[in-house]
Amino acid sequence: MNKTLNRFTYSIYILLFIIITPILIFYALGYRYNWTNHNIEKNGALYVKSYPRSAEIYVDNKKIKQKTPTQIVEISSGKYDVLVKKDKYVSWTKKLEVYSGETTFAEDIVLFLADREKTYLSSGSSVWLVNKQQNQYSFFDSENNLNITDIEQEKSQVAFKFTDKYQLVDWSPNNQEILLSIKNVYYLFNLDQKNLRQLNILAPDKIIWDNNDAGLIWYQKNKKIYRHYINQLDSNDRAISIDLSFVDFDVVGDYLLSLTTDHKTFQFQKIKKSDFSIVDKIENLNEGALKAWQADDKLSIFALGAGLYIKKVDTNPTVIPHTVADIHDDRILFTNGYETSVYNFKEDWSTLIDRSTKIVTDALWHPNGSYFLSESNDQTFITEVDGRDKRNTISILDNPLKKLYLFNNKGDKLFILTPEENFYLTIQ
């Protein structure tokens, strides 16, 4: 009897081992029974990272022990309401889907301050000039004082008091000189030496600084483009040797991008400055103001009137109707006034990220490339790009006037110049 009982008990143990061992192994590998889908599947994970760090995480209203950044494991597949919150900051929330055997990432979360401190810098202006590095801007106040605001140093100071009302034209690449004009006469103002030097350039239709500090490039409409060498004493500017009639131009890197005419039609020309060779062109265009963002041996990105052109060599251009555009890495943020979209010109895809019933009057990237600023409906907003579920957005300002917006490199401060005042908001 005892021998039979022992055999039975031994058989039960073997049977339990055969049944339980695979279950334990599968459990250790992350497999669970999904009561929603009624099947066995491998769990997923959720990785959450925020700026600033150490924010609390709630998943379906349940607080997670860990704080950001962290990976939450052993999550069944499905959709979850994720909340990230921190004292003094606006909370972030989104419905995210976790997939079997995969990790869902939410790692570009920016938490913005709920109370954004305003720091006054100086009186304002409706006209300004931003330097090439986008870290300083200058403007004249009502008393003809030339003000320089340094974004990274978070301060503004009067550089010089002028007796006459000059116009800001351009800023040298080394930030030492500003090109000014008055009554169609042009001057260089040295910010260190505080002196004003008149240039022998007569009534140009457009004049900009070249990429190097040595020269200016200017033109008169339907005539040649000239290069003015600042440190040379001869008075004869040298024409860039191309037999074209220029309507507008811009300079990016090693290239001069131009709109030219044969007095019948208009053409875009990309000209290599080293040998003045024409390396790309677009025929039969409409006349319009030209602004260039990028140019290299394979690609040109520029605006002509209301059209945003992405032109690769030996291909037809992509033309996007727009009113405002900004570039961050390989992506262009643009709006046609009511719809704001992102276009990736390297991978050739576009996505709509915002639609407004009011006209969008401004749009620019946040430095992290995961958020953007827009101005519409008498308000200024910061909105995330991530389109999974709703896009988190916060209101920054009410009743915008004509103004300049610039972020510092870190993105935690937004500098704003209005006709009334010059200030910045601490937003992170």
Phi, psi and omega in degrees: 000314179295323180295321179294318179296319179297318180296319179296315179298317180298319180294322178297316180299318179296317180297316179297321179297316181296324182280313188284323184302310177300324179296316180295321179295313179296325178295317180295329178279357175099010180274138180219164173273122179271108184290340178281314181270349180057049174206166178268128181210161179282138179293161174250191181216161180228120179255124184236126179225134182226158172238115003285172180282181174059037175270151178282149181238133174237131176242116186051047176069008177256126183287132178272143182296319183282157174247166183292145356276144179201161173248125179262116185256177177058050177249128177294152178297148181146180180261138184227143172276116183251128179238129176241124184219153178207142180305136177079003181239154175287130182291155177246133179218145180195145173272118183242146180257131177257134183250150181302127176073010182233162176253127174267129185255135168227081191243006178245034183279122174249125175262120181262146181300140177288319175251108186264112184292134180258127179246115181284136180249314183190181171292168189253192179195156176261358179231136182212171177220124180260140181284175186295327183275356179062030179237003174216151171218151183236155177197157174263134175272186185293344180257018179065024173278132175276112181260139176239122176253124178259116186291314184290327177274352175058046179210160177228142180214157176279120181277326182191148176256118180264151177271336180249164183266098180271160175252139176280132183244305182199165184238136180294151180299333179269004176068010183270338184225148176239133177275125182238161176217154173207125180052043177066020172249138188249143183224153170252127176252121179273118185290331179278312184275347179059039178240158185241126183236125180283142178257148180269065179233124187257116169045059175285150174281333176204141178215131179222161176282139174289173181293337175258165186280355188279334191218158172249151175240132183215166178205161168246138191306137180063021176232191182283165171263141182239150173251127179253118180271113189297318187268008175258140188274345181291149187268358184264107175290150186259126179287138172288125196283072176224132182273071181225153174260116187270138177253325176197164181200165171208164183234129176221122178058234183269009189234148171252118179260130190221155168249120182238169181216149170256018180072010172235312179229171180243146182226145169268134179230129171258119189243129177281123187290335184292323181228006178062024177280144177272116187256348178197154180204159173227128183265164169056058179256166173269154178288143179183169178289137183253129174224126184254144176248321186212144176203127172216194186288349182241339193219143172228134175232121183205161174252138174229107186062233181266009181253133174259119187253130170243108188240115173264146183301135177068020175227160175288147183286151166269126184242126184238122175297134183204161171243328179220143178213154177210147185244137173223113183056241183264010186240139177252125172267125182214156177224146175261010180114324181237333180241135178247131185225166173238132178239124176268107187279348175276319182261354175059056171223154182225146177218139177281129183242347178199143176229132184234145174277347176251157183292129174278118186260347178204151178201131176206155182287144160286148184304335180281351178074003180255351179224160176218155177259139176220154180234120178195161174054040179061025177218158176245129185238156165240126187231143177278155181274330182305116185265007174291121186062207181283155177269125177292135181216148176228151177270129183261315184219154171250156175053060178296143169250188174296123186208162173257134173243133173214130173272151167283171186300322181288333180086006181268356178226138179244117180270136186225129176242121177242171176300336183268321186206163178240120186205173171224154177251132172275110190254349178228000000 
